[in-house]
Amino acid sequence: MADDRAQPGSGHWGRLLRTPRPPASAPAAAEPEVAASATVALIEHTIIVMLLGGLVLGVFLVLRPLATALLFGAILAIATWPLRRMLVRAGLGHAAVALLMLLAALLLIGLPLLAAAPRLTARLAEAGRQLELALAGLSTTPPDWIAALPVVGSPLARGWQDVAGSGGNLSAVLEPYAEWIRESVLAAARALADSVLQFVLSLIVAAMFWANGDALGAVLHDVVSRLGGRPATEALEAAAGSLRSVAYGVVGTAFIQGALMGVGAIIAGLPAPGLLGFLVMLLAISQIGAPLIIVVWGGGAWWLFLQGQPAWGIFLLVWGAVMVSASDNLIRPLLIRRGISMPLTLVILGVFGGFLSFGFLGLFIGPALLAVAFTLLRAWRAVDLRRQDQDIAAG
């Protein structure tokens, strides 16, 4: 007891009064182990990212040759989805609906082409004979107003003299351009073959979407919802609506242009007005061949002039320029606007800007991108306005 009282730092009271020591620090040997484990984790993560990047690149390389077919097939499936939904509700199975719609698409495009091909060949041959007769009857001296044209007057006058000197022989007229014509025909044939292949592949892709679209749509909605929530889902629906509206606008405009061409041909007295209208419709749907529409009604007007009917020729020129060709710029945006909840100005910018940037598929890609951006911007503004209202209510 005396010893305990003499040494306050010992015994029970000493243990209570003794200042606690700080915990011992980790051994210095543990620090290299922590650094090594962090390095290993970084290397593993880097390898995983590289593997994922390689996987994405491989998928891209595999699908790149089919990009056009995949996009056009998806657009076709989205555009015809209401019809597919109606057939499924009528009791048909998904596979049966896909097969039925595939056959309908093939018949809708293939049968008119097969029916028009023989008549089109005969009409082209007849047009070639008429052209030779017209060239044979040209005077050797061009009209004075042609030579008086600025810039192009002299070349046109020389071309007139060369054509008139050939005596109506088309081979002699076209001989200086034989190589260019051959290359152009080969390029057109390759483009036509590629277009046919892409169209067939697009129909196959669309049939796959028609058969399994419900499952694919559910997966896509789930992924988009996980990534962006409700605004992303609304943007996806806006993109689908814009694609459907553009498809309706393009096809509807083409049908209207073909009908207007047929009506104008009937009024002017042209032969085969139905064939001319169908040709204009195909050129309008393709968009790439849309500039050739002027050749259809321009050729018809020229035929009327050769038949000694200048009044009807002038009528067809005006009808074709105003009612057929120019109507495209007015009818298409209005039809597209009916199914998209964004301003008409953005629709027009998306259609023409997308076409100039991406070609034919840009007609669909442009409005879809603008519809997604507009939907996300509207959702962001709605959230901001809701916060302002909450702040005002709280204050």
NUMARKE-906684 format. One record per residue: residue in one letter; y, z, x of N, C-alpha, C, CB in turn. Coordinates in steps of 0.02 Angstrom, whole numbers, plus 50000, padded with zeros to 5 digits. Glycine has a CB too. Layout:
<nodes>
AYZXYZXYZXYZX...
</nodes>
This chain:
<nodes>
M499405000050042500005000050000500615000050043500015006049953A500625004450095501215004750138501314998250174501145010350188D500744995250193500814988850229501084983450183500144986650258D500864983650118501114978650070501854979450058500734979150004R502084985650052502794986550041503184984850103502944993750019A502904985650161503274984150222503324976550232502934987450283Q502874972750202502884965450211502944962150142502234962950248P503574961050122503694958350054503394951450045504434957950041G503294947950100503044941150091502304940950079503204936950151S501944946650084501224946650075501044949950010500884950250134G500424949549990500184952749929500404949049867500424959849926H500334952749810500474949749745501204947749739500284954549690W501674952549755502394950949749502604945649799502814957249758G502284945849855502464940649904502264933749881502134942149971R501694933349847501484926749823501944924249768500764926949797L502224928849727502684926749675503364924849702502774932349623L503604928749754504264927449781504264921849833504544933649812R503694919849857503674914749909503914908049881502954914049939T504354904649917504624898149896504074892949897505214895949942P503974889349842503434884449840503564878749887503334881749769R503054876549920503124870949966503084864349927502574871250022P503444859349951503394852749918502704849949928503924847849946P502474845849880501804842849886501754838449947501624838749823A501184838249974501084834250034501144826950017500404835750067S501474823350060501554816150049500894812550061502104813250096A500854806250031500244802250039500134800650111500274795849997P499554800450132499424798750202499704791950219498674798950217A499904791350278500194785050301499684779450299500474785650371A499054781250301498534776050301498464772650233497874779050320A498724775950177498664772950111499154767150100498764778150057E499724767350136500224762150126499964755250143500844763650169P499624753950197499354747250209498854745050156499014747050277E498474749850128497994748050075498354745550013497554754050059V498924748949993499314746749936499594739849948499884751649921A499874738650007500154732150023499614726750022500494732250091A499024728350047498474723450048498254721749977497884726150088S498204726749933498004725349864498524721149827497894731949826A499174722449841499694718349811499654711149835500394721249826T499514710149899499444703449926498854699749894499354703750001V498304703349886497714700349855497864698349783497114705149857A498224702749746498394701149676498854695049673498744707149643L499344694549720499784688749722499404682349735500334689749775I498934682649782498524676749797498104674749737498074678049858E497814679649703497404678049645497824674849589497064684349618H498414677749578498854674849526499064667749545499484679349517T499214666649609499414660049631498854655049620499614660149705I498244657049636497664652649626497574651049552497024655849654I497664656049509497584654949437498114650049412497644661549398V498744650949435499274646349414499134639249438499964648749441M498894638649500498724632049527498154628849487498544632549601L497664632749469497114630049430497344627849360496554635249423L497774631849330498044629949264498474623649270498454635649234G498884623349323499284617349334498854611149345499744618249394G498314611949384497854606349393497514604249328497334608049444L497344609249286497044607649221497524603749177496824614149186V498154606049174498664602549134498774595549160499334606549133L498814594749226498894588149255498304583549239498994588649331G497694586249243497104582249227497104580049155496474586149241V497284584649109497314582749038497844577349027497484588948995F498414577949062498944572949055498714566149079499564575149094L498364565949137498124559649163497604556449118497834560649232V497184560549086496674557949041496994555048978496184563449022L497504558448951497794556348888498364551348896498044562348850R498614550348957499194545948966499064538848942499394545749039P498474535648957498374528848931498354528548855497734526148958L498214534148822498154534248750498764537348716497534538048729A499304538148754499894541748727500174538048666500434542348781T500234531448671500514527648615500064528148554500604520348634A499404527348565498944527748509498934534748478498234525948531L498964540048520498964546848494499594548248453498914551848551L500174546248480500794547548444500824543548379501404545748488F500654537148382500694533048321500164535248271500604525648338G499564537148295499064539648249499274546048215498414540648285A499584550648253499834556848224500384555448173500094561548279I500834550748190501374548948143501074545948079501864543948176L500584541648086500264538648027499924543847984499764533248049A499584548648017499244553847979499744558347943498804558148026I500294560047976500804564347944501124560747886501334566447995A501254554147895501584550347842501154549647780501774543447868T500494549147790500044548247733499714554747711499504543147750W499944560347738499624566747721499654568447646499944572247760P500204567147611500204568547538499654564747502500884566847508L499534558447521498994554547489498324557647506499024547247512R498224559747568497604562847588497494569347550497604564247663R498014573447541497964579647504497764578347431498624583647508M498054573047402497904571447333497174569347325498364565747308L496904565447372496204563347369495734569247378496064558047421V495914573947423495484579847433495484584147370495734583947493R496064584947338496094588847277495704585547220496814589847256A495624578847225495234575347173494484576347180495384567947176G494264579647234493564581247242493204577647298493214579947180L493554573247333493234569647388493194574147451493614563147404G492674573247491492614576847553493084574247606491904576647578H493194578247657493654576347710493424570047746493734582047760A492774569547761492524563647795492584557447751491794564647817A492434558247686492484552647640493204550247634492204554447572V493674554947631494374553047627494594549347689494814559347616A494384551847748494574548547810494304541347813494314552547870L493674540447793493374533747793493724529247743492624534247778L493874531847684494204527847633494894525647655494244531747567M495274530147684495954528347705495944523647765496344534647722L495444524347809495384519747865495234512647841494834522047914L494764512047794494604505447767495204502547729494004505847720A495574506747693496154504347657496684501647705496444509847613A496794505247761497284502947810497074496247841497374508147865L496434495647857496194489347886496264483547837495454490047908L496094484847774496154479547723496884477847709495814481647659L497314482847709498014481647693498354477347746498374488247687I498154478147809498454474247863498044467947878498524478447926G497384468647877496964463047899496924457347849496284465647914L496824458947785496744453647736497344449047730496584456647669P497964451747724498544447047722498594442647784499184450947713L498434445447843498464441447904497954435847902498354445847966L497344437447881496824432247876497004426947824496154435447860A497314429147769497504424347718498084419947739497674427947654A498544422847779499144419047798499044414747860499714423747810A498534416247900498454412747963498364405147955497874415548001P497904402847911497824395447905498464392047880497264393847857R498784394947830499394391847805499954392147856499624395347741L499974397547895500494398047946500394392748000500484404947978T499764391348019499634386148068499854379348042498884386048086A499694377947979499904371547950500664370947946499594370647881R500984376447928501714376247923502044375247992501974382747891L501764378448043502034377548110501954370348134501704382348159A501374367348119501274360348138501754355848101500554358248124E501864357148037502334353247999503054354148025502304355147925A503224360348044503884361448072503974357748138503994368948083G503444357348179503494353548241503604346148228502864354448282R503274343248179503384336248162504084335048135502874333848110Q504324339648093505004338948068505514339348124505144344348015L505374343748172505834344348229505854337948270505624350248274E505284334948281505274328648319505654323148282504544326348331L505564322748215505944317748177506694319048180505714317748104A506884325548177507594327048181507884325348249507714334448166L507514326748302507754325048370507794317548380507304328148423A507324313848351507334306548358507944303548323506704303548329G508204306748271508774304148236509444306448262508724305948165L509464310248316510104312548343510484306848376509984318248394S511134307048368511544302148404511604304148477512254301648371T511694299248519511734300648591512374304348611511674294248630T512874303948568513514307248583513594313348539514114302348572P513674319248568513754325248526514424325348491513684331648569P514484329048436515124329548402515664332548448515054333848339D516274330748434516834333048477516914340548475517484329648456W516754343648417516874350848412516384354848456516814353148339I515804351948471515334355348516515604355448586514634352048514A515844349748611516124349548678516754353748685516274342348698A517114354848629517724358648632517624366148630518164356748575L517004368348621516874375548620517024378648689516144376948599P517334384548690517464387748755516824390248787517964393548747V516794389748852516254392348894515594388548884516144399748880V515344388248823514684385348811514724378048790514314389248758G515334375248782515394368348757515074363148802516114366748748S515214363448866514944358448913514184358848920515254359248982P513894364948929513154365148931512824362748867512914372248945L513114364348809512824361948746512874354348739513174365248687A513434351548762513504344248758512994340848803514214342148778R512884343448864512384340548908511684341248880512414343648977G511544347148850510884348048819510784343348761510804355148796W511304342048721511264337448665511084330448690511934337248626Q511424328248744511294321648771510574321048798511784320048826D510334326348831509654326148857509144325748800509514332348900V509254329648747508784329648691508804322948655508954335348641A509404320248645509464313848611509154308148653510194312248595G509204308648718508914303548762508154303648765509184304248831S507854309148743507124309548745506794305648688506904316648742G507174303648638506894299948583506444303948538506514294148609G506544310448535506144314748492505504317148524505974311148430N505414315948588504804318248623504904325448645504654313648685L504574330048611504664337048627504394338648697504304341448576S503874335348717503594336548784504104335048838502964332548795A504454329448830504964327748879505544332648878505224320648867V505724335048819506274339748813506104346448847506464340948740L505484348648836505284355248861504984355048931504794358248813E504894349248960504574348849025504934352949079504534341749047P505614353049084505944357149135505814364649127506684355849134Y505624366649068505514373749054504774375449047505894375848991A504344370949070503624371849060503364378349091503234365949088E503574379849152503334385949186503564392249151503564385949259W504204392249132504474398049096504124398949028505234397349085I504004393348994503664393848929502954396348938503654386948894R502604394048990501924396249002501904403749016501614392449061E502354406149059502364413349074502554417349012502864414749130S503014414848972503214418448912502634418848862503824415048879V502264413248854501694413248808501154418148832501404406148801L501024418148898500524422748924500744430048915500394421348998A501384431448928501634438248918501594440248845502354438748943A501764435548800501724437048728500994438148707502034431348687A500534434248736499824435148719499564441948743499404429548749R499764443848805499554450448830499844456048787499774451348902A500494455248769500804460448727500474460848659501554459048719L500284454948631499954454948566499264458248570499884447748540A498884456548623498234459648631498284467248640497864456648691D498784469448680498884476648689499094479948624499414477848743S499504476548585499724479348521499134480048473500274474948490V498694475048471498114475448427497664481148448497724468748428L497544481948514497124487348538497434494148521497024486748614Q498084494848533498414501148518498404502648443499134501148543F498454497448403498444498448330497754500848308498624491948293V497224497848335496544500048318496424507148340496014495248349L496634508848402496554515748426496964520548383496774516148499S497554518448362497964522848319497624524248253498654519548306L497294519148225496934520248162496354525148173496674513548134I496004524648230495464529248245495724536348251495094527148309V496294537148287496594543748294496814546548227497194543548342A497114542248186497334544348119496734546548077497714538748084A496174542848083495574544748045495314551548068495024539448054M495364553048133495164559648156495604565048127495194559948233F496254563748123496714568648093496574569348018497444566548104W496424563747984496274564147913495644568347900496184557147884A495164567947946494534571547937494594578947955493984568447978N494974580548008495004587448033495714590148034494714587848104G496154587347993496854589247996496994596347976497234584747953D496604599047929496734605947906496624610947963496274607647847A496074610247999495934614848054496444613948110495224613648081L496614607748127497104606548180497784609248160497144599048196G497964608348097498604610948074498634618448076498744608548004A498094621748057498074629148060498144631648131497424631748028V497784628448178497844630448248498544629348274497344626548292L498844623648258499524622148282500024627048253499714615048263H499964628748189500424633548159500344640448191500304634048084D499724642348205499604648848236499904649248306498854650348240V499804643948345500084643848413500844644048411499844637648451V501144639848369501874639648365502144646248339502094633848319S501804649248291502034655748265502004661148318501624657748204R501474661148359501424666148412501974665148464500734665748446L502154658948478502644657548530503364658848506502584650448553G503514656848444504214657248423504334660648356504494650648420G503814662748323503904666148259504094661248203504434671448265R504444664048154504624660048096505084654248112504954664548044P505594654948155506024649148171505624643348200506574651148219A505144644748244504744639448273504314636048220504304642148328T504034639848173503644636948120504074632448076503314642448077E504674634648060505134630448021505324624148059505764634348003A505414624648125505564618748165504984613748164505734620748238L504364616448167503774612048164503744608448097503134616148175E503874612048043503864608847977504424603647971503924614047922A505004605148001505554600348000505374594048039506194603448029A505034594848095504814588948134504324584748094504494591148200A503844588048061503364584348020503714580747963502824589147992G504194584047931504574580847877504974574947902505024585847844S505264575547961505654569947988505214564048005506044572048050L504614565348033504154559848048503944556347984503534562448085R503794560247933503594557247869504164553147839503364562747820S504764555747842505334552147814505484545747852505954556647813V505434546047918505554539947958505034534647942505554541548033A504404536747935503874531947917504034528747850503184535447915Y504224532847800504404530047735505004525347742504564535647685G505494527347784506084523147792505934516447824506604526847833V505524516547877505364510347912504954505647867504974511847977V504414508347837503994504247795504364502047732503354507947776G504734506647701505104504847641505634499547654505434510947611T505994500247710506494495247728506164488447741506884497447790A505584488547774505234482247787505024478847722504624483447832F504764482747674504574479847610505184476847574504234485147566I505744480447576506344477947542506594471647576506894483347542Q506594471547643506824465547678506364459547663506844466747754G505704460747661505254455347644505364452747574504544457547653A505474457447527505594455347457506244451447452505624461447412L506764453647487507404449947485507324443047515507944453847523M506934442547569506824435847598506454431447549506434436447664G505954434047515505584430147466506024427847409505004434047440V506454432447385506904430647329507384425247351507284436847305G507674425947411508134420847436507794414147445508444423047502A507174414147469506814407847477506674404547410506154409047515I506514408647359506394405847292507034402847264506124411247245I507594406247272508224403747245508424397247279508784408947253A508334397047346508544391147384508044385447378508644392847457G507444386647352506954381347345506534380047406507294375147326L506444385047449506024384247508505284384347489506174389747560P504864380647524504144381047511503864387447540503774374947541A503324389847511502964395947532503424401947539502614394647599P503774403947486504214409747492503834416247504504634410447429G503234416847476502844422847487502654423747560502224422847445L502464418247593502284418547663502884420447706502004411747687L503474417747690504074419447728504254426847719504664415047705G504194429347657504324436347645503844440947681504314437947571F503194439047682502694443047717502824442947792501984440447701L503014437347819503174436947891503764441347909503314429747911V504284441347867504864445747879504654453047875505424444247829M504224454747829504004461747822503634463947886503554462547760L503184459747912502814461547972503294462348032502284456247988L503764457748039504244458248094504674464548087504694452048096A504854466348026505274472348015504884478648030505544472447944I504244478848011503834484748025503734485648100503154484247990S503634480148135503514480648208504134482948245503284474048235Q504734481748218505364483548250505484479548313505384491048265I504974478748355505054474748415505194467448398504434475348460G504864465048345504984458148324505534457348273504354455348296A505894462848257506424462448207506964457348224506744469248198P507164456448289507664451248303507434444248285507834451348376L506774443148277506524436548259506594435048185505804435948279I506824439948146506924438748074507434433148064507154445148038I507924432948109508444427748103508134420848111508984428848156V507584420348148507244413848156506944411648090506704414248211V506714416348049506394414647986506904411647938506054420847955W507434415547922507904412847875508354407447906508334418347846G508464407747972508834402348005508444395848004509014404348076G507784396348017507374390248013507344387447943506674391748037G507324391947893507334389447824507984385947807507224395147776A508544388647831509184385447818509224378647854509764389947841W508954378347914508964371947950508544366747913508704372948021W507974368847886507554364247847507934361547786506914367747825L508314365847754508714363647696509244358647717509034369747662F509554359847775510044355047800509714348247813510384357647864L509114348347842508764342047856508564338547792508154343347898Q508454342247738508264339347674508874336847634507884344347632G509474337247664510074334947630510334339747578509944328347598Q510214346347588510454351447542510884356447580509854355047507P511484354247602511894358747642512144364847604512494355047669A512254364247539512494370047500511974375547499512664367847427W511334373647487510814378747487510674381347558510164375847457G510784377147608510714379447676511234384747694510774373647725I511854383647673512374388647684512224395047646513074385847664F511984394147583511804400047544511274404247580511544398047475L510754400947607510214404647640510464407947704509624399947655L510934404747739511214407847799511584414347781511694403047834V511984414047729512354420047707511874425247680512884418247654W511394423147639510904427847611510504431247666510424424147562G510274427347714509874430147768510264434947812509584424647810A510894433047828511294437347872511494443747838511914433547896V511674443447774511934449347739511384453347705512454447247687M510974450047664510494453547623509844455247660510334449447562V509654451247708509014452447742509124456347807508664445847757S509504453547854509574456647920510024462747919509844451547970A510624462047887511094467647889510884473447845511774465247868S510464472147794510264477647750509854482947786509854474847692D509544481147841509154485947881509574491847902508854482547942N510194490547924510624495947949510864500647894511214493047985L510824498647832511054502847777510474506147740511454498647728I509944502347727509394504947686508984510147724508944499247663R508834508747788508384513147825508664520247832508254510347894P509294521347854509544528247858509554531747790510234528347887L509694528147736509704531247671509004533547650509994526547618L508504529447663507814531347646507584537247688507344525347654I507754537047752507554542547796507894549047776507704540847870R508514548547756508914554547739508624558347680509624552547723R508234554947636507984558147576507494563747591507654553147531G507144563547648506644568647662506824573347719506014565447677I507434572947745507634577047802508244581147781507784572847865S508214587647792508764592047773509254592847831508504598947750M509534587147854510054587447904510554581847889509764586847976P511154582247917511674577347899511464570147914512304578947937L511734565547875511574558447884511784556047953511904554247830T512324558747980512544556648046512014558048099513194560248066L511694563848096511164565348144510554560948133510954572748138V510414559148070509854554648057509974547848090509744553747981I510584545148081510744538648110510724538948186511444536248087L511004544248215510984545048287510274545548313511384551248309G509854549348277509154549948298508774543448294508804555148256V508884539548242508524533148233508724528248288508664530148164F509374526948294509584521848342509544524348414510294519648326G509724530548426509664533248494508944533648517509984540048497G508494535748472507794536048490507504529148504507394539348435F507714524148464507464517348474507704514548541507694512748417L508334515748559508594513348623508274516848682509344514148625S508084523248673507804527148729507054526148737507954534448719F506674525948681505954525948685505624519948653505684532148653G506014515048629505714509348596505514510848525505114506948636F504974507548502504764508248432504614515348413504164503848419L504234518948456504064525948440504684530348439503564528648491G505224528148472505844532048471506144532648401506344529048517L505974527848357506194528448287505954534848256505954522448246F505374537248277505084543348250505254549348294504324542648243I505244548248361505364553848407506084556248402505204551748479G506564551648398507274553548397507444558148339507704547448394P507324556048276507474560548220507074567048221507354557048154A506444566748246506044572848249506354577948297505324571248270L506564575548356506874580148404507524583048377507014576448470L507934578848346508564581348318508424586148260509004575548295A507904584848221507734589348165507524596148192507184586348121V507124596248246506914602648276507514606348303506404601548332A507954602848340508544606148368509004608748313508924601248414F509094604748260509524606848206509234612948170509634601148156T508574613048160508254618848127508324625148169507524617348113L508204624648234508264630548278508984632948281508014628848349L509464628248283510174630248284510354633748219510624624148295R510104631248164510254634448099509944641348095510004629948041A509334642148121509014648748121509394653648165508284648248145W509614651248223510004655648268510654657748237510144652148335R511004653248203511634654948169511504659748111511984648548143A510944658848076510784663448021510674670548046510164660947983V510324671248103510214677948132510884681048153509734677648192D511314677048184511954679648206512394681848147512324674448249L512394677748094512784679548035512504685848002512804673747985R511844686548002511544692547972511734698848011510774691847970R511764698348078511974704048118512704705748104511874702548193Q513124700748097513824702048082513894705648015514234695548082D513514703347965513544706647900513304713947905513124702647848Q512784715147944512544721947952513064726347987511884722047992D513404723648038513924727448073514504729048027514174723548134I514684724147985515244725447938515044730847887515444718847901A514414730347863514184735447815514134742247846513504733447786A513924742647909513874749047943514554751947959513464748448007G515054747747973515724750247990516104752447929516114744948027
</nodes>
